[in-house]
Amino acid sequence: MSRFEPNPQHGIANKRECHFMESQLLSTSKDLIVFLDAFPSEQLQHSEETQIAVACVICLPPNKPRFLRQYKDVAPRKRTRVAKKLSKQFRKNDPWVASIIITAKQSKWRELGLAALDSIPSGYIRKVKRGAIKIGKNTLGKNVAEAMGLYALTMVYSGLWVSQYAREMDRTNIVYMLDKLPSNSAGAMELLKIISHSSNLHDMWKQTLGLDLTFQTGNLERVEDKNKHINPFLLKTIDLVGKVFPFLKRIKLGKKWSGNDYPAACVADWMAQSFFAANSPNEWLHLGQGRRDSHRKAIANLWFTLREHSEMRSKIISLDSIIPN
């Protein structure tokens, strides 16, 4: 994580680099990585009464479980089986998982997010047509701007809970890791930094920042493992043979993941899905064709398993009663 650029004035930094080596994510020296994912979506395109849940997940080690894929990428007939397998892994602490859920109706996310955007002093951002925002040369659509408001709110309201784990684990740097953003990631991450630094949310960070911790953000677009553990002689052999059989060069490159497909990111995806299935059962059943209540219960059981295993490792914060400053 050395390529992060800390901001000593605010303690919250932004990482423009989006491609990570797996060794960075597995580092245990100072960084505590928190993976974020929202369900049904961080983009506020649902009915105003829809509950949107954001899962903040600590997954140790973050490269497990290897079998897991994004919920949408698992065949519907296999999802119940995968959910049961993941529940079993949670009980075995392989991986060790803790999760806080920040939840609110879409109308409340929008209200709080717009209040944060409106509190940013002039000169940082410029509002243009149809709710879009311009930052320097970057123009962000309304949906992306609202999504960054949602993630900024998630970070500030989960900060104290995450900080407790950081202190227990002797970590000094907390990295909130977003999964792959749909478009204009550089502009979106810049807006996220501005909201955290310069809006009405910044005062809410003061208590958390007083704990001598730094907070950073990352956009996990891609993860690579270049297999440094492979014998150097074997790597040299692959180089030579690869001149004749080019496909063998892929062995040397090792495994690559899209950010969304990295195991810890998949755990966050399933936890957000599971919480929604547990707490908004009727809405969950109507989100896709062929959904049955037996399937919903299996998915929801992931959240209940974590709650039963250790209430200290699962927490819910509802923003529905929050009044914007």
Secondary structure in CASP SS format (residue, H / E / C, confidence):
PFRMAT SS
TARGET T0000
AUTHOR 0000-0000-0000
METHOD secondary structure of the structure
MODEL  1
M C 1.00
S C 1.00
R C 1.00
F C 1.00
E E 1.00
P C 1.00
N C 1.00
P C 1.00
Q C 1.00
H C 1.00
G C 1.00
I E 1.00
A E 1.00
N E 1.00
K C 1.00
R C 1.00
E C 1.00
C C 1.00
H E 1.00
F E 1.00
M E 1.00
E H 1.00
S H 1.00
Q H 1.00
L H 1.00
L C 1.00
S C 1.00
T C 1.00
S C 1.00
K C 1.00
D E 1.00
L E 1.00
I E 1.00
V E 1.00
F E 1.00
L E 1.00
D E 1.00
A E 1.00
F E 1.00
P C 1.00
S C 1.00
E C 1.00
Q C 1.00
L C 1.00
Q C 1.00
H C 1.00
S C 1.00
E C 1.00
E C 1.00
T C 1.00
Q E 1.00
I E 1.00
A E 1.00
V E 1.00
A E 1.00
C E 1.00
V E 1.00
I E 1.00
C E 1.00
L E 1.00
P C 1.00
P C 1.00
N C 1.00
K C 1.00
P C 1.00
R C 1.00
F C 1.00
L C 1.00
R C 1.00
Q C 1.00
Y H 1.00
K H 1.00
D H 1.00
V C 1.00
A C 1.00
P H 1.00
R H 1.00
K H 1.00
R H 1.00
T H 1.00
R H 1.00
V H 1.00
A H 1.00
K H 1.00
K H 1.00
L H 1.00
S H 1.00
K H 1.00
Q H 1.00
F H 1.00
R H 1.00
K C 1.00
N C 1.00
D C 1.00
P C 1.00
W E 1.00
V E 1.00
A E 1.00
S E 1.00
I E 1.00
I E 1.00
I E 1.00
T E 1.00
A E 1.00
K E 1.00
Q H 1.00
S H 1.00
K H 1.00
W H 1.00
R H 1.00
E H 1.00
L H 1.00
G H 1.00
L H 1.00
A H 1.00
A H 1.00
L H 1.00
D H 1.00
S C 1.00
I C 1.00
P C 1.00
S C 1.00
G C 1.00
Y C 1.00
I C 1.00
R E 1.00
K E 1.00
V C 1.00
K H 1.00
R H 1.00
G H 1.00
A C 1.00
I E 1.00
K E 1.00
I E 1.00
G C 1.00
K C 1.00
N E 1.00
T E 1.00
L E 1.00
G C 1.00
K H 1.00
N H 1.00
V H 1.00
A H 1.00
E H 1.00
A H 1.00
M H 1.00
G H 1.00
L H 1.00
Y H 1.00
A H 1.00
L H 1.00
T H 1.00
M H 1.00
V H 1.00
Y H 1.00
S H 1.00
G H 1.00
L H 1.00
W H 1.00
V H 1.00
S H 1.00
Q H 1.00
Y H 1.00
A H 1.00
R H 1.00
E H 1.00
M C 1.00
D C 1.00
R C 1.00
T C 1.00
N E 1.00
I E 1.00
V E 1.00
Y E 1.00
M E 1.00
L E 1.00
D E 1.00
K C 1.00
L C 1.00
P C 1.00
S C 1.00
N C 1.00
S H 1.00
A H 1.00
G H 1.00
A H 1.00
M H 1.00
E H 1.00
L H 1.00
L H 1.00
K H 1.00
I H 1.00
I H 1.00
S H 1.00
H H 1.00
S H 1.00
S C 1.00
N C 1.00
L C 1.00
H H 1.00
D H 1.00
M H 1.00
W H 1.00
K H 1.00
Q H 1.00
T H 1.00
L H 1.00
G C 1.00
L C 1.00
D C 1.00
L C 1.00
T E 1.00
F E 1.00
Q E 1.00
T E 1.00
G E 1.00
N E 1.00
L E 1.00
E C 1.00
R E 1.00
V E 1.00
E E 1.00
D E 1.00
K C 1.00
N C 1.00
K C 1.00
H C 1.00
I C 1.00
N C 1.00
P H 1.00
F H 1.00
L H 1.00
L H 1.00
K H 1.00
T H 1.00
I H 1.00
D H 1.00
L H 1.00
V H 1.00
G H 1.00
K C 1.00
V C 1.00
F C 1.00
P H 1.00
F H 1.00
L H 1.00
K H 1.00
R H 1.00
I H 1.00
K H 1.00
L H 1.00
G C 1.00
K E 1.00
K E 1.00
W E 1.00
S E 1.00
G H 1.00
N H 1.00
D H 1.00
Y C 1.00
P H 1.00
A H 1.00
A H 1.00
C H 1.00
V H 1.00
A H 1.00
D H 1.00
W H 1.00
M H 1.00
A H 1.00
Q H 1.00
S H 1.00
F H 1.00
F H 1.00
A H 1.00
A H 1.00
N H 1.00
S C 1.00
P H 1.00
N H 1.00
E H 1.00
W H 1.00
L H 1.00
H C 1.00
L C 1.00
G C 1.00
Q C 1.00
G C 1.00
R C 1.00
R C 1.00
D H 1.00
S H 1.00
H H 1.00
R H 1.00
K H 1.00
A H 1.00
I H 1.00
A H 1.00
N H 1.00
L H 1.00
W H 1.00
F H 1.00
T H 1.00
L H 1.00
R H 1.00
E H 1.00
H H 1.00
S C 1.00
E H 1.00
M H 1.00
R H 1.00
S E 1.00
K E 1.00
I E 1.00
I E 1.00
S E 1.00
L C 1.00
D C 1.00
S C 1.00
I C 1.00
I C 1.00
P C 1.00
N C 1.00
END
